Amino acid sequence: MVLSVYPMGYRMRLEYVEQGRLRSRSGRSCASPLWAWGQRLIQRKGLRIGIHHEILILGGGNAGVGVAARLRHSGRTDIGLIEPSGVHCYQPLWTLVGGGVVLASGGTVTYDYLVVSPGIQLDWDKVPGMAWAIESPAASSNYRYDLAPKTWDMIKNLTSGTAVFTQPSGPIKCAGAPQMIAYLAADFWRSQGELEDTRVVLVLLTPVMFGVKVFSDGLDRVVADDGIEVRFHSEMVEVDHSSRTAVIADN
């Protein structure tokens, strides 16, 4: 038996690869208790020695699991997946190397092909004041799972004033997330009769709403209907939660 049990997430828990056959069973959508079990199995089976897979995937998030599933359905059977976290939350629901890899156990895994999908680390300090702001009542972010409920509370409690939705610069997990929450918020405020008293600002780095014209044209109509003020070629470069002020720079 070759160990390939590294906790995976949404509705699937990878157990192990035995004689080239992937075995799995349904699991809960968020939180898998397999990590401790895997650690015990490593020690019991003496698997601190080198392990080899034809295809090795680093990262058990949506990308890594998706690649593994596609490869499995295409007939590839010798697939290993490494994920250090014992819990995987399906992030889209938050809004809707050389020749070997060294494991925390001290073992090594070699491969014929390597897929690297470890995800992106959130850097709240990239925007001055942001790390403090998201912990205050003045700001939130759907890029952190524990803050998503806070976003909804802020939307429900705002009856008038200004709401700013921003798209961060650099590589991000989902470029559409800032737009999606802005549309959901505007729709809620309309249903409550509060949209006319609320200034909704959407800050985008891009020159258009979306890179595909047919979708961009549709979104142009959405922001027009919602009265959303879109700032293209712009980004938020600083935020002060104490004064509830965001600095927007035009690029």
Residue pairs with C-beta under 8 A, 6 or more apart in sequence:
1 16
1 17
1 18
1 19
1 45
2 16
2 17
2 18
2 51
2 53
2 80
3 16
3 38
3 41
3 42
3 45
3 47
3 51
4 14
4 16
4 17
4 53
4 79
4 80
4 81
5 14
5 15
5 16
5 34
5 37
5 38
5 41
6 14
6 38
6 60
6 81
6 82
6 83
6 84
7 13
7 14
7 32
7 34
7 35
7 38
7 60
7 83
7 85
7 86
7 87
7 88
8 14
8 32
8 60
8 64
8 65
8 81
8 83
8 88
9 27
9 29
9 30
9 32
9 60
9 61
9 62
9 65
9 87
9 88
9 89
9 90
10 29
10 30
10 62
10 65
10 88
10 90
11 26
11 27
11 28
11 29
12 24
12 26
12 27
12 65
13 24
13 25
13 26
13 27
13 32
13 34
14 22
14 24
14 34
14 60
14 68
14 81
15 23
15 24
15 25
15 34
16 23
17 23
17 77
17 78
17 79
17 80
20 77
20 78
21 77
22 72
22 77
22 79
29 90
29 93
30 87
30 88
30 89
30 90
31 87
31 89
32 86
32 87
32 88
33 86
34 86
35 85
35 86
36 86
39 105
41 47
42 48
42 105
42 107
47 105
47 107
48 105
48 106
48 107
49 107
50 100
50 107
50 108
50 109
50 110
51 80
51 107
51 108
51 109
51 110
52 109
52 110
52 111
53 78
53 79
53 80
53 109
53 110
53 111
53 112
54 76
54 78
54 79
54 111
54 112
54 113
55 71
55 76
55 78
55 79
55 80
55 111
55 112
55 113
55 114
55 115
56 79
56 80
56 81
56 82
56 101
56 109
56 110
56 111
56 113
56 114
56 115
57 64
57 67
57 68
57 79
57 80
57 81
57 82
57 114
57 115
57 117
58 64
58 82
58 97
58 101
58 114
58 115
58 116
58 117
58 118
59 82
59 83
59 116
59 117
59 118
59 119
60 81
60 82
60 83
60 85
60 88
61 83
61 88
61 91
61 117
61 118
61 119
62 90
62 91
62 92
63 117
63 119
64 81
64 83
64 115
64 117
65 81
67 115
67 117
68 79
68 81
71 79
72 79
80 109
80 111
82 101
82 103
82 109
84 104
89 145
91 145
91 173
91 174
92 174
94 142
94 143
94 145
94 148
95 142
95 148
95 174
95 177
95 180
95 181
96 180
97 114
97 116
99 110
99 111
100 108
100 109
100 110
100 111
101 108
101 109
101 110
101 111
101 114
102 108
103 109
119 173
120 171
120 172
120 173
122 143
122 144
124 130
124 131
124 134
125 131
126 168
126 170
127 168
127 236
127 237
127 238
127 239
128 237
128 238
128 239
129 238
129 239
129 240
129 241
130 139
130 239
132 241
133 139
133 239
133 240
133 241
134 140
134 141
134 144
134 147
136 241
136 242
137 154
138 241
138 244
139 239
139 241
140 147
140 148
140 150
140 151
140 154
141 147
141 151
142 148
142 151
142 177
142 181
143 172
143 173
143 177
151 181
155 163
155 184
155 185
155 188
155 189
156 188
158 189
158 194
158 198
159 192
159 194
159 197
159 198
160 194
160 197
160 198
161 197
161 198
161 199
162 198
162 199
162 200
162 201
163 182
163 185
163 198
163 199
163 200
163 201
164 201
164 203
164 236
164 246
165 178
165 179
165 181
165 182
165 185
165 200
165 201
165 202
165 203
166 178
166 202
166 203
166 235
166 236
166 246
167 175
167 178
167 179
167 203
167 204
167 205
167 206
167 235
168 178
168 235
168 236
169 205
169 235
178 202
178 203
178 204
179 202
179 204
179 209
179 219
182 200
182 202
182 228
183 222
183 226
185 200
186 195
186 200
186 226
186 227
186 228
187 226
189 195
189 198
189 200
190 226
195 226
195 227
196 227
199 229
200 226
200 227
200 228
200 229
201 228
201 229
201 230
201 231
202 223
202 228
202 229
202 230
202 231
203 231
203 234
203 235
203 236
203 248
204 230
204 231
204 232
204 233
204 234
205 233
205 234
205 235
205 251
206 232
206 233
207 232
207 233
208 216
208 232
209 215
209 216
209 219
209 220
209 223
209 230
210 216
210 219
222 228
223 230
231 248
231 250
233 250
233 251
234 248
234 249
234 250
234 251
235 248
235 249
235 251
236 246
236 247
236 248
236 249
237 247
237 248
237 249
238 246
238 247
239 245
239 246
239 247
240 246
